[in-house]
Amino acid sequence: MKSCRWLLVLCALLSLAARRSPNKERNADWPVWGGGPENTHYSKLAQINRSNVKKLAIAWTFDTGEQGGLQTSPIVVDNVLYGITPTQKIFALNAATGKLLWKFDSGIKAPSRIAVWPIGQTGRISELSPAS
């Protein structure tokens, strides 16, 4: 449970750093597991570095209200953090504040992942289960 909470905190810190970055051309999204199609787990954001990492503090936490840990790595797109609860409910949080934007119960109870991909000017969120 603690590792899941730290993962959410890390995503929150990365998104907060991206939001405050004056260079809007930098891609602050983490749209898939591993950060991108290359799966490098690397971010080009430079606001957090060796000289200031010791000063980091928890910006916010989120409790799903359910027993167990998160079942997948959260993703971040356009300052929205998407995740799946232990009982497979999809949720969206404001990545800078941790405020719950919405929660959806798809009814799928198998292990799943989430994906976001662009469709025109909007995006689509999909829950992927082993059967899909």
C-alpha positions in Angstrom: 0.0 0.0 0.0 2.9 2.4 0.8 4.5 1.8 -2.5 1.3 2.7 -4.3 1.0 5.8 -2.3 4.6 6.8 -3.1 3.9 6.2 -6.8 1.0 8.6 -6.7 3.1 11.1 -4.8 5.9 10.8 -7.5 3.4 11.3 -10.3 2.0 14.3 -8.4 5.4 15.8 -8.0 6.3 15.3 -11.7 3.0 16.8 -12.8 3.4 19.8 -10.4 7.0 20.4 -11.7 5.7 20.3 -15.3 2.8 22.6 -14.5 5.1 25.3 -13.1 7.6 24.9 -15.9 7.9 28.1 -17.9 8.7 26.2 -21.1 5.4 24.9 -22.3 7.0 23.0 -25.2 8.3 20.3 -22.8 6.0 17.3 -22.7 5.0 16.7 -19.1 2.6 13.9 -19.9 3.3 10.3 -18.8 0.6 8.8 -21.1 1.7 5.1 -20.8 3.4 2.8 -18.4 7.1 3.6 -18.7 6.5 7.2 -19.7 6.3 6.8 -23.5 6.4 4.2 -26.3 10.2 3.8 -25.7 9.4 2.6 -22.1 12.5 4.4 -20.8 11.0 5.5 -17.5 12.7 8.9 -18.1 11.4 12.4 -18.0 13.2 15.4 -19.5 11.8 17.7 -16.9 14.6 19.3 -15.0 12.9 21.3 -12.2 13.8 18.5 -9.8 17.5 17.8 -9.7 20.3 16.5 -7.5 20.7 19.9 -5.7 17.0 20.2 -4.7 15.7 16.7 -4.4 16.3 16.7 -0.7 13.8 19.6 -0.3 10.9 17.7 -1.9 7.8 17.3 0.3 4.5 15.5 -0.2 2.2 17.8 -2.3 -0.9 15.7 -1.8 -2.1 12.1 -1.1 -5.1 10.2 -2.4 -6.9 7.4 -0.6 -9.2 5.3 -2.8 -11.2 4.3 0.2 -10.6 0.6 -0.6 -8.5 -2.2 0.8 -5.3 -3.1 -1.1 -2.9 -1.2 -3.3 -3.3 0.2 -6.8 -3.3 -2.5 -9.4 -1.5 -0.5 -12.2 0.8 2.4 -12.6 -1.0 5.7 -12.9 -0.6 7.8 -16.1 -0.7 11.6 -16.5 -2.2 13.4 -19.5 -2.9 17.1 -19.7 -2.4 17.6 -15.9 -4.9 14.7 -15.1 -3.7 11.6 -13.3 -5.6 8.5 -14.2 -5.5 5.3 -12.2 -7.4 2.1 -11.2 -8.4 1.2 -7.7 -8.0 -2.2 -6.1 -11.6 -3.1 -7.1 -11.0 -1.9 -10.7 -12.7 1.5 -10.6 -11.1 4.0 -12.9 -10.5 7.5 -11.4 -9.2 10.8 -12.5 -7.4 13.4 -10.3 -6.1 16.9 -10.8 -2.4 16.0 -10.9 -1.4 19.3 -9.3 -3.9 19.2 -6.4 -4.9 15.5 -6.0 -8.6 16.6 -6.2 -10.9 13.8 -7.4 -12.3 14.8 -10.8 -14.4 11.6 -11.4 -14.5 7.9 -10.6 -16.1 5.2 -12.9 -17.0 1.6 -12.2 -16.7 -0.3 -15.5 -17.9 -3.6 -13.9 -14.7 -5.3 -15.1 -13.2 -7.3 -12.3 -10.2 -8.8 -14.1 -6.8 -7.2 -13.8 -6.6 -4.3 -16.2 -4.6 -1.3 -17.4 -5.6 2.1 -18.6 -4.6 3.8 -21.8 -5.2 7.3 -23.2 -4.8 8.2 -26.9 -5.7 11.3 -28.8 -8.7 11.5 -31.0 -8.9 14.9 -32.7 -8.8 17.6 -30.1 -10.0 15.3 -27.4 -8.8 12.1 -25.9 -10.2 8.7 -25.1 -9.6 6.6 -22.0 -9.8 2.9 -22.3 -9.7 0.2 -19.7 -7.8 -2.8 -21.1 -8.4 -6.2 -19.6 -6.7 -9.5 -20.6 -9.7 -10.4 -22.7 -9.6 -7.1 -24.8 
